[in-house]
Amino acid sequence: MLTSVSRTVVNFLRWWGRELNGIFVAPAPVGSARFPRRTVLSVENNSLRILDERKGRCEELETFEGVDFGADAAITAFGKIARKRRRSAAGLRFSNTDCFQRVVNFPSAAEHDIAKALQLDLERTTPFRASDVYAAHYIRDGGETSNHQVVANQVIIKRQTVDPILEAVSDGGIALSFVDCWNPNQDAPLPVDFLAAQDGRQSASGRGTNLLRGLVAASVCLAIVATALLFMRQHDALEKLTAATTTARSQANLVRQAIDRSETAASQLAVISKLRLDRTSTARILESLTLLIPDTAWVTDLRIDGETIEITGYAKSATSLIPLFDRSDLFAGATLTAPVMFDQHQDKERFSIRASIKSSDVLAGSNPNKKIR
């Protein structure tokens, strides 16, 4: 009886919270748009630019051409400007080409759970690991679609791109308020903030919404609990009597069921462990290929047949890929299966390579995260 009443109370409070969240306070701006004035260090392909953004206008203050990421001169200049402007938020901005973007449709009823759903779905539908990337999202303009769905745009950037800059800026004593990226036209930032998404921070108005929701929900909860207590007192004696008569009967069934479940689980675990040891997963093969093949080459066709993998693609030098496969922990015996042809349209060599996938017992002592370049 107590469980049934508690479930009813929880369901009611969840519904009431969703209603209040949609009535009172609109969501706060996302990303660098939260700040009226911003000092931005823009990290681009061949340069580092220091920008002053205010009221939708962007002014370039300094440019450092052809410098490596984290160059002392750029960081020092950025730190001096940021410290002088105490009322200006300081942040980093990366090129749109450094980011991976995907579009996902959600039912409008699930709008408040989009961030959690995207995080859980990241490793399943992309080649990225959650621990290796920063991810944030925004809802596309236009609201709901005709079929009552919202369109979310998730933006992903590798930690190895962001962390060196964050460390250099932190060592310079600069407190960052946001990290975002340019839009495809490189003329405005996307409405995302990788730092806020990483830390799970909320805006002041968001906290106000939660406070108001909590106060109203607490009032409703107290009224429901007072009513429920009167009801439960009348049925408490009956529940105790019913529990006493059914305990002895149910204990034997519970023990039997527990034994059956443990035996079934042990059998399933043994089968899963054997399958895992006998075959290398497709996800690991794709991950190894991603780390193995240099940025100047790409794959157009991939075929996995048992313990053999065949790939076709384009590269600046097809023969230079063979040593990379030979040094891999996952592949062995890489050979070219067709003559290397130069494609004038692609300005690269077309290659076809076949390699063997090492057995699981060979891979048992290897390091799966080893990078080959």
VOPAGU-2260 file (C-alpha; in pm, 1 decimal, decimal comma):
REM VOPAGU-2260
SITE   aa  ch    i         X         Y         Z
SITE  MET   A    0       0,0       0,0       0,0
SITE  LEU   A    1     279,8     241,8      94,6
SITE  THR   A    2     461,5     164,5    -232,9
SITE  SER   A    3     148,4     233,5    -437,4
SITE  VAL   A    4      87,0     568,2    -267,6
SITE  SER   A    5     453,5     670,8    -305,2
SITE  ARG   A    6     450,5     589,1    -676,2
SITE  THR   A    7     137,1     797,4    -725,6
SITE  VAL   A    8     292,1    1092,6    -541,6
SITE  VAL   A    9     616,3    1074,7    -742,9
SITE  ASN   A   10     433,8    1056,9   -1077,3
SITE  PHE   A   11     217,3    1354,1    -985,0
SITE  LEU   A   12     516,2    1565,4    -878,8
SITE  ARG   A   13     703,2    1485,3   -1201,3
SITE  TRP   A   14     404,6    1595,3   -1409,3
SITE  TRP   A   15     354,6    1910,0   -1203,2
SITE  GLY   A   16     724,5    1999,8   -1230,5
SITE  ARG   A   17     714,1    1971,1   -1611,3
SITE  GLU   A   18     406,8    2194,9   -1622,9
SITE  LEU   A   19     566,5    2464,0   -1403,6
SITE  ASN   A   20     892,7    2452,2   -1599,3
SITE  GLY   A   21     704,6    2536,8   -1918,2
SITE  ILE   A   22     489,5    2812,5   -1759,3
SITE  PHE   A   23     712,2    3040,1   -1553,0
SITE  VAL   A   24    1068,5    3106,7   -1674,6
SITE  ALA   A   25    1209,3    3076,8   -2027,0
SITE  PRO   A   26    1544,5    2897,7   -2065,5
SITE  ALA   A   27    1854,7    3111,6   -2024,7
SITE  PRO   A   28    2077,6    3179,0   -2326,6
SITE  VAL   A   29    2330,0    2909,5   -2404,1
SITE  GLY   A   30    2700,8    2948,9   -2474,1
SITE  SER   A   31    2882,7    3279,1   -2501,7
SITE  ALA   A   32    2549,4    3461,9   -2561,6
SITE  ARG   A   33    2503,8    3457,7   -2182,9
SITE  PHE   A   34    2759,8    3736,9   -2151,7
SITE  PRO   A   35    2701,9    4096,2   -2278,4
SITE  ARG   A   36    3072,7    4147,7   -2351,8
SITE  ARG   A   37    3330,2    3884,0   -2429,1
SITE  THR   A   38    3704,1    3862,0   -2485,2
SITE  VAL   A   39    3761,2    3563,3   -2712,6
SITE  LEU   A   40    4075,1    3372,9   -2808,0
SITE  SER   A   41    3987,5    3222,3   -3147,2
SITE  VAL   A   42    4192,4    2909,9   -3227,1
SITE  GLU   A   43    4201,3    2864,5   -3603,2
SITE  ASN   A   44    4392,0    2655,9   -3855,6
SITE  ASN   A   45    4692,7    2881,6   -3900,3
SITE  SER   A   46    4645,8    3155,8   -3647,3
SITE  LEU   A   47    4535,5    3263,4   -3302,9
SITE  ARG   A   48    4310,3    3572,0   -3294,9
SITE  ILE   A   49    4205,0    3781,4   -2995,9
SITE  LEU   A   50    3854,2    3923,4   -3044,1
SITE  ASP   A   51    3636,3    4173,6   -2859,0
SITE  GLU   A   52    3265,7    4091,9   -2892,1
SITE  ARG   A   53    2993,0    4327,4   -2771,9
SITE  LYS   A   54    2628,8    4374,0   -2870,9
SITE  GLY   A   55    2657,6    4142,7   -3168,7
SITE  ARG   A   56    2970,0    4313,5   -3304,3
SITE  CYS   A   57    3311,4    4152,8   -3331,0
SITE  GLU   A   58    3639,4    4348,6   -3335,7
SITE  GLU   A   59    3975,3    4183,4   -3398,4
SITE  LEU   A   60    4230,5    4308,8   -3144,1
SITE  GLU   A   61    4541,2    4103,4   -3226,2
SITE  THR   A   62    4639,8    3822,9   -3461,5
SITE  PHE   A   63    4923,9    3572,8   -3426,7
SITE  GLU   A   64    4987,3    3411,1   -3763,1
SITE  GLY   A   65    5151,7    3070,7   -3805,8
SITE  VAL   A   66    5200,0    3002,0   -3435,6
SITE  ASP   A   67    5155,4    2672,2   -3258,8
SITE  PHE   A   68    4864,1    2620,0   -3026,2
SITE  GLY   A   69    4937,4    2752,2   -2679,1
SITE  ALA   A   70    5204,8    2998,2   -2806,6
SITE  ASP   A   71    5335,6    3207,8   -2520,7
SITE  ALA   A   72    5287,4    3536,9   -2701,0
SITE  ALA   A   73    4920,9    3476,2   -2781,0
SITE  ILE   A   74    4836,2    3344,9   -2432,4
SITE  THR   A   75    5020,0    3632,1   -2264,8
SITE  ALA   A   76    4843,3    3894,2   -2476,0
SITE  PHE   A   77    4506,2    3727,6   -2420,0
SITE  GLY   A   78    4567,3    3720,1   -2043,7
SITE  LYS   A   79    4658,4    4088,8   -2028,3
SITE  ILE   A   80    4344,5    4192,9   -2216,5
SITE  ALA   A   81    4117,5    3961,0   -2016,4
SITE  ARG   A   82    4251,4    4085,2   -1681,3
SITE  LYS   A   83    4205,3    4449,2   -1780,3
SITE  ARG   A   84    3840,6    4385,9   -1868,5
SITE  ARG   A   85    3710,8    4252,1   -1540,0
SITE  ARG   A   86    3348,5    4291,2   -1650,0
SITE  SER   A   87    3414,4    4100,3   -1971,2
SITE  ALA   A   88    3383,2    3721,2   -1987,9
SITE  ALA   A   89    3688,1    3539,7   -2129,9
SITE  GLY   A   90    3651,6    3231,9   -2344,5
SITE  LEU   A   91    3791,3    3011,6   -2619,0
SITE  ARG   A   92    3646,9    2955,9   -2964,4
SITE  PHE   A   93    3748,1    2681,9   -3206,1
SITE  SER   A   94    3708,8    2647,6   -3580,6
SITE  ASN   A   95    3397,3    2472,0   -3710,7
SITE  THR   A   96    3624,6    2225,0   -3891,1
SITE  ASP   A   97    3751,6    2100,5   -3552,6
SITE  CYS   A   98    3400,8    1992,9   -3455,7
SITE  PHE   A   99    3177,1    1701,1   -3550,9
SITE  GLN   A  100    2802,5    1773,0   -3565,5
SITE  ARG   A  101    2499,9    1546,0   -3579,8
SITE  VAL   A  102    2126,3    1613,9   -3589,6
SITE  VAL   A  103    1884,3    1409,8   -3377,0
SITE  ASN   A  104    1503,2    1436,2   -3361,6
SITE  PHE   A  105    1327,6    1393,3   -3027,0
SITE  PRO   A  106     960,2    1387,8   -2924,8
SITE  SER   A  107     862,6    1726,0   -2782,1
SITE  ALA   A  108     768,3    1558,3   -2452,5
SITE  ALA   A  109    1133,7    1453,2   -2405,4
SITE  GLU   A  110    1278,8    1802,6   -2450,4
SITE  HIS   A  111    1397,4    1829,8   -2088,3
SITE  ASP   A  112    1590,2    1500,3   -2115,4
SITE  ILE   A  113    1766,4    1566,9   -2447,7
SITE  ALA   A  114    2109,9    1631,0   -2292,7
SITE  LYS   A  115    2104,9    1302,6   -2101,2
SITE  ALA   A  116    1974,2    1109,4   -2403,8
SITE  LEU   A  117    2244,8    1250,3   -2633,0
SITE  GLN   A  118    2515,8    1165,0   -2379,9
SITE  LEU   A  119    2394,9     806,0   -2345,9
SITE  ASP   A  120    2363,8     770,6   -2725,1
SITE  LEU   A  121    2707,7     919,8   -2804,6
SITE  GLU   A  122    2921,5     604,4   -2790,9
SITE  ARG   A  123    2650,7     390,5   -2951,9
SITE  THR   A  124    2606,2     595,2   -3268,9
SITE  THR   A  125    2944,8     770,2   -3310,8
SITE  PRO   A  126    3306,4     648,3   -3310,6
SITE  PHE   A  127    3384,3     873,2   -3013,0
SITE  ARG   A  128    3421,0     780,8   -2647,3
SITE  ALA   A  129    3256,0    1012,1   -2397,4
SITE  SER   A  130    3583,3    1040,8   -2203,3
SITE  ASP   A  131    3770,7    1158,1   -2516,3
SITE  VAL   A  132    3545,1    1445,7   -2623,3
SITE  TYR   A  133    3354,3    1753,4   -2511,4
SITE  ALA   A  134    2991,9    1754,3   -2625,7
SITE  ALA   A  135    2716,1    2016,0   -2613,6
SITE  HIS   A  136    2390,7    2069,6   -2798,6
SITE  TYR   A  137    2134,2    2331,9   -2896,0
SITE  ILE   A  138    1775,8    2319,3   -3020,5
SITE  ARG   A  139    1738,3    2437,9   -3376,0
SITE  ASP   A  140    1526,6    2746,6   -3445,1
SITE  GLY   A  141    1165,3    2686,0   -3536,0
SITE  GLY   A  142    1046,1    2499,0   -3227,5
SITE  GLU   A  143     845,1    2186,7   -3280,8
SITE  THR   A  144     808,0    2026,8   -3622,5
SITE  SER   A  145     474,2    1926,4   -3770,8
SITE  ASN   A  146     494,7    1580,6   -3611,7
SITE  HIS   A  147     553,1    1722,8   -3258,6
SITE  GLN   A  148     927,7    1669,5   -3256,1
SITE  VAL   A  149    1218,8    1897,8   -3166,5
SITE  VAL   A  150    1544,4    1897,8   -3361,8
SITE  ALA   A  151    1864,5    1890,8   -3153,4
SITE  ASN   A  152    2206,6    1968,6   -3300,7
SITE  GLN   A  153    2488,5    1802,9   -3101,8
SITE  VAL   A  154    2838,2    1949,1   -3139,7
SITE  ILE   A  155    3139,0    1732,0   -3048,7
SITE  ILE   A  156    3507,6    1828,5   -3023,7
SITE  LYS   A  157    3803,3    1612,0   -2923,0
SITE  ARG   A  158    3966,1    1674,9   -2587,3
SITE  GLN   A  159    4308,8    1652,4   -2749,2
SITE  THR   A  160    4217,5    1966,7   -2944,0
SITE  VAL   A  161    4080,5    2164,7   -2648,5
SITE  ASP   A  162    4281,7    2052,3   -2344,4
SITE  PRO   A  163    4626,5    2187,3   -2451,8
SITE  ILE   A  164    4475,3    2535,2   -2490,3
SITE  LEU   A  165    4285,4    2507,1   -2160,9
SITE  GLU   A  166    4603,7    2406,1   -1978,1
SITE  ALA   A  167    4806,8    2688,1   -2131,8
SITE  VAL   A  168    4538,7    2945,7   -2046,4
SITE  SER   A  169    4500,2    2806,9   -1693,4
SITE  ASP   A  170    4877,2    2823,9   -1639,9
SITE  GLY   A  171    4855,8    3191,0   -1738,7
SITE  GLY   A  172    4610,1    3254,1   -1455,5
SITE  ILE   A  173    4309,6    3321,8   -1682,5
SITE  ALA   A  174    3962,5    3212,7   -1565,1
SITE  LEU   A  175    3753,1    3100,4   -1862,4
SITE  SER   A  176    3375,6    3147,3   -1863,9
SITE  PHE   A  177    3294,8    2952,3   -2180,9
SITE  VAL   A  178    3433,3    2740,6   -2465,0
SITE  ASP   A  179    3240,2    2736,6   -2792,8
SITE  CYS   A  180    3301,0    2711,9   -3169,4
SITE  TRP   A  181    3232,3    2906,7   -3487,8
SITE  ASN   A  182    2938,4    2836,1   -3714,5
SITE  PRO   A  183    3012,0    2696,2   -4064,5
SITE  ASN   A  184    3044,3    3051,2   -4205,8
SITE  GLN   A  185    3302,6    3146,0   -3938,2
SITE  ASP   A  186    3113,5    3471,4   -3870,1
SITE  ALA   A  187    2925,1    3392,4   -3545,8
SITE  PRO   A  188    2950,5    3138,5   -3262,3
SITE  LEU   A  189    2719,1    2839,8   -3233,9
SITE  PRO   A  190    2490,1    2859,7   -2925,5
SITE  VAL   A  191    2684,8    2596,6   -2729,5
SITE  ASP   A  192    2917,2    2600,2   -2428,9
SITE  PHE   A  193    3139,9    2295,3   -2386,7
SITE  LEU   A  194    3240,9    2399,5   -2034,1
SITE  ALA   A  195    2881,1    2438,2   -1915,0
SITE  ALA   A  196    2783,1    2105,1   -2072,9
SITE  GLN   A  197    3085,0    1935,3   -1913,1
SITE  ASP   A  198    3027,1    2075,8   -1563,4
SITE  GLY   A  199    2645,1    2052,0   -1571,6
SITE  ARG   A  200    2620,4    2416,7   -1467,5
SITE  GLN   A  201    2286,6    2599,4   -1464,0
SITE  SER   A  202    2210,9    2962,5   -1523,7
SITE  ALA   A  203    2071,0    3192,0   -1257,8
SITE  SER   A  204    1726,0    3187,0   -1414,9
SITE  GLY   A  205    1744,3    2810,5   -1435,7
SITE  ARG   A  206    1814,5    2796,6   -1063,0
SITE  GLY   A  207    1522,7    3031,0   -1005,3
SITE  THR   A  208    1296,4    2799,1   -1200,1
SITE  ASN   A  209    1413,8    2503,2    -994,2
SITE  LEU   A  210    1360,0    2694,5    -670,0
SITE  LEU   A  211    1008,2    2797,7    -767,1
SITE  ARG   A  212     934,5    2445,6    -885,1
SITE  GLY   A  213    1068,7    2303,8    -559,5
SITE  LEU   A  214     858,6    2535,5    -341,9
SITE  VAL   A  215     536,3    2463,8    -527,6
SITE  ALA   A  216     611,4    2091,6    -541,7
SITE  ALA   A  217     685,7    2088,4    -166,1
SITE  SER   A  218     350,7    2253,2     -91,7
SITE  VAL   A  219     166,4    2003,7    -307,8
SITE  CYS   A  220     365,1    1718,7    -153,8
SITE  LEU   A  221     272,6    1823,1     200,9
SITE  ALA   A  222     -96,3    1831,6     114,2
SITE  ILE   A  223     -79,6    1489,8     -50,0
SITE  VAL   A  224     120,4    1337,8     236,4
SITE  ALA   A  225    -130,6    1468,7     494,2
SITE  THR   A  226    -414,9    1304,5     302,5
SITE  ALA   A  227    -217,8     985,0     248,4
SITE  LEU   A  228    -135,1     951,6     621,4
SITE  LEU   A  229    -503,2     947,2     712,5
SITE  PHE   A  230    -564,7     679,3     453,7
SITE  MET   A  231    -263,0     466,0     551,0
SITE  ARG   A  232    -346,2     460,4     922,5
SITE  GLN   A  233    -675,0     289,3     851,0
SITE  HIS   A  234    -509,9      18,9     643,7
SITE  ASP   A  235    -188,4     -26,7     840,8
SITE  ALA   A  236    -324,5    -306,7    1062,1
SITE  LEU   A  237    -460,3    -496,1     760,5
SITE  GLU   A  238    -127,4    -468,2     577,2
SITE  LYS   A  239      66,9    -610,6     872,1
SITE  LEU   A  240    -167,1    -908,0     899,9
SITE  THR   A  241    -150,6    -977,7     525,9
SITE  ALA   A  242     228,8    -950,3     525,5
SITE  ALA   A  243     264,2   -1195,9     813,6
SITE  THR   A  244      50,0   -1462,3     643,6
SITE  THR   A  245     225,0   -1436,0     306,1
SITE  THR   A  246     587,7   -1410,1     425,2
SITE  ALA   A  247     634,4   -1779,6     498,6
SITE  ARG   A  248     475,7   -1879,1     165,6
SITE  SER   A  249     680,0   -1634,8     -40,3
SITE  GLN   A  250    1019,0   -1703,8     118,0
SITE  ALA   A  251    1047,0   -2050,9     -29,5
SITE  ASN   A  252     952,9   -1923,5    -375,6
SITE  LEU   A  253    1202,6   -1637,4    -349,2
SITE  VAL   A  254    1486,9   -1871,0    -258,4
SITE  ARG   A  255    1403,0   -2100,9    -548,4
SITE  GLN   A  256    1380,7   -1811,4    -792,4
SITE  ALA   A  257    1708,7   -1664,0    -667,9
SITE  ILE   A  258    1888,6   -1994,2    -725,9
SITE  ASP   A  259    1741,7   -2025,8   -1076,7
SITE  ARG   A  260    1838,7   -1669,7   -1164,1
SITE  SER   A  261    2194,6   -1712,1   -1039,1
SITE  GLU   A  262    2240,4   -2030,0   -1241,1
SITE  THR   A  263    2099,1   -1866,5   -1553,8
SITE  ALA   A  264    2314,3   -1556,9   -1507,9
SITE  ALA   A  265    2628,7   -1764,0   -1458,5
SITE  SER   A  266    2557,1   -1959,9   -1775,7
SITE  GLN   A  267    2492,8   -1640,1   -1977,1
SITE  LEU   A  268    2809,5   -1476,4   -1846,3
SITE  ALA   A  269    3013,8   -1778,6   -1946,6
SITE  VAL   A  270    2873,3   -1767,0   -2301,6
SITE  ILE   A  271    2930,0   -1391,0   -2330,7
SITE  SER   A  272    3286,3   -1418,7   -2200,7
SITE  LYS   A  273    3365,6   -1694,0   -2450,2
SITE  LEU   A  274    3223,2   -1492,4   -2742,0
SITE  ARG   A  275    3417,9   -1188,1   -2630,5
SITE  LEU   A  276    3744,1   -1378,5   -2618,1
SITE  ASP   A  277    3688,4   -1560,0   -2946,3
SITE  ARG   A  278    3623,3   -1256,0   -3166,6
SITE  THR   A  279    3747,5    -901,6   -3185,6
SITE  SER   A  280    3456,2    -654,6   -3183,1
SITE  THR   A  281    3371,2    -447,0   -3488,8
SITE  ALA   A  282    3382,7    -134,2   -3272,5
SITE  ARG   A  283    3744,8    -203,8   -3181,4
SITE  ILE   A  284    3836,6    -264,4   -3545,4
SITE  LEU   A  285    3679,7      69,9   -3647,7
SITE  GLU   A  286    3850,1     246,7   -3358,9
SITE  SER   A  287    4189,8     101,3   -3449,7
SITE  LEU   A  288    4146,2     201,3   -3816,6
SITE  THR   A  289    4052,8     555,9   -3709,4
SITE  LEU   A  290    4372,3     586,0   -3505,1
SITE  LEU   A  291    4585,4     403,3   -3761,9
SITE  ILE   A  292    4510,4     585,1   -4087,4
SITE  PRO   A  293    4665,1     937,0   -4114,8
SITE  ASP   A  294    4460,5    1248,3   -4184,3
SITE  THR   A  295    4589,1    1262,2   -4543,7
SITE  ALA   A  296    4415,3     934,8   -4631,3
SITE  TRP   A  297    4057,3     811,0   -4618,9
SITE  VAL   A  298    3869,5     486,1   -4666,0
SITE  THR   A  299    3591,2     447,7   -4921,5
SITE  ASP   A  300    3513,8      78,3   -4871,6
SITE  LEU   A  301    3553,8    -156,4   -4571,9
SITE  ARG   A  302    3488,9    -529,2   -4561,6
SITE  ILE   A  303    3536,0    -761,4   -4262,1
SITE  ASP   A  304    3527,9   -1134,0   -4341,1
SITE  GLY   A  305    3599,2   -1346,4   -4036,7
SITE  GLU   A  306    3959,1   -1273,8   -3935,9
SITE  THR   A  307    4038,0   -1077,7   -4253,5
SITE  ILE   A  308    3979,9    -710,2   -4326,6
SITE  GLU   A  309    3991,6    -543,1   -4669,1
SITE  ILE   A  310    3991,5    -167,3   -4715,0
SITE  THR   A  311    3989,2      54,8   -5022,4
SITE  GLY   A  312    4055,7     426,1   -5030,0
SITE  TYR   A  313    4282,3     714,5   -5125,8
SITE  ALA   A  314    4614,8     829,7   -4981,1
SITE  LYS   A  315    4906,4    1052,4   -5067,8
SITE  SER   A  316    5132,4     746,9   -5052,2
SITE  ALA   A  317    4961,2     408,3   -5050,0
SITE  THR   A  318    5280,7     214,0   -4977,0
SITE  SER   A  319    5340,5     413,9   -4658,1
SITE  LEU   A  320    5024,9     259,7   -4508,0
SITE  ILE   A  321    5168,0     -95,0   -4505,0
SITE  PRO   A  322    5424,1     -26,2   -4224,4
SITE  LEU   A  323    5148,1     132,5   -4015,2
SITE  PHE   A  324    4945,3    -189,8   -4033,7
SITE  ASP   A  325    5255,0    -397,3   -3952,8
SITE  ARG   A  326    5317,5    -197,2   -3634,1
SITE  SER   A  327    4953,7    -224,1   -3524,8
SITE  ASP   A  328    4853,6    -432,1   -3223,1
SITE  LEU   A  329    4537,7    -546,0   -3402,6
SITE  PHE   A  330    4642,0    -619,9   -3762,9
SITE  ALA   A  331    4911,2    -833,7   -3925,8
SITE  GLY   A  332    5023,8    -940,2   -4271,3
SITE  ALA   A  333    4905,3    -629,3   -4455,8
SITE  THR   A  334    4948,8    -646,9   -4834,2
SITE  LEU   A  335    4831,7    -452,5   -5137,6
SITE  THR   A  336    4572,1    -656,2   -5325,7
SITE  ALA   A  337    4568,3    -442,4   -5640,0
SITE  PRO   A  338    4808,9    -215,0   -5826,9
SITE  VAL   A  339    4828,0     138,0   -5687,9
SITE  MET   A  340    4656,5     379,8   -5928,7
SITE  PHE   A  341    4693,4     757,0   -5922,7
SITE  ASP   A  342    4358,0     935,0   -5933,4
SITE  GLN   A  343    4404,9    1277,9   -6092,7
SITE  HIS   A  344    4063,5    1396,6   -5977,2
SITE  GLN   A  345    4141,4    1316,9   -5611,8
SITE  ASP   A  346    4513,9    1401,3   -5650,6
SITE  LYS   A  347    4585,7    1084,4   -5450,3
SITE  GLU   A  348    4672,6     719,3   -5500,6
SITE  ARG   A  349    4391,0     466,2   -5489,7
SITE  PHE   A  350    4480,5     158,5   -5284,2
SITE  SER   A  351    4334,7    -176,3   -5177,8
SITE  ILE   A  352    4484,3    -342,5   -4869,1
SITE  ARG   A  353    4409,5    -677,6   -4708,6
SITE  ALA   A  354    4523,4    -758,7   -4351,6
SITE  SER   A  355    4463,8   -1028,7   -4093,0
SITE  ILE   A  356    4298,5    -954,7   -3759,4
SITE  LYS   A  357    4503,6   -1093,1   -3472,6
SITE  SER   A  358    4334,7   -1350,4   -3252,0
SITE  SER   A  359    4209,0   -1255,7   -2905,9
SITE  ASP   A  360    4477,6   -1450,3   -2720,9
SITE  VAL   A  361    4744,6   -1243,9   -2899,3
SITE  LEU   A  362    4560,2    -920,9   -2813,1
SITE  ALA   A  363    4515,1   -1014,2   -2446,0
SITE  GLY   A  364    4837,5    -844,2   -2337,0
SITE  SER   A  365    4833,0    -557,1   -2586,0
SITE  ASN   A  366    4740,5    -196,3   -2524,2
SITE  PRO   A  367    4416,6    -116,0   -2716,2
SITE  ASN   A  368    4466,9     257,6   -2672,4
SITE  LYS   A  369    4809,7     267,4   -2839,3
SITE  LYS   A  370    4817,6     527,5   -3116,3
SITE  ILE   A  371    5011,8     468,7   -3436,9
SITE  ARG   A  372    5113,4     759,7   -3653,1
